[in-house]
């Protein structure tokens, strides 16, 4: 079994593109906070300019992990897909724990 850096299957490419879209959403969130001075309120939905990119980004990360896992079943063995799956699972676990054990 040979491990490559770039994905070879269509699902692997989709997984990498979705995790890149997640990074763009996080970048937009950080841009809004640092450059435009946006701040959150008491609740999660108080500032929609910060909430919407985070929710969309979390959806991208979760979808990237699912497509990456499916691509593993189609014999995809690339490093980028593995990173996308791990990052997507981390973000999905983070959001799940925030929902279950909110602070």
C-alpha positions, 0 to 999 in steps of 0.5 A, a space after each residue: 500500500 503506497 501512501 501519497 500526498 495528494 488524493 487520487 479519488 474524487 471523494 478525496 479531492 472533495 474532502 480536501 476542498 471542503 477542509 479548505 473551505 473550512 479554513 476560508 470560513 475560519 479566516 473570515 471569522 478571524 478577519 472580522 474579529 481582528 480587523 473589523 473589531 466584531 465582538 460576540 455577545 452573551 449568546 452564540 447568535 447575538 452577532 450573526 456576522 460571526 455566527 454564520 461563518 462558524 456554523 458554515 465552517 463546522 458544516 464544511 469540516 464535518 462533511 470533509 470528514 465524512 467524505 474522507 472516510 468514504 474515500 478511505 473505503 475506496 482505497 484512498 491513502 493520501 496524507 491530505 485526506 487523512 489530515 482533513 478527516 482528523 481535523 473534521 473529526 476534531 471540529 465535529 467532536 468539539 461542536 458535539 461537546 459544546 452542545 452536550 456540555 455547554 458552559 
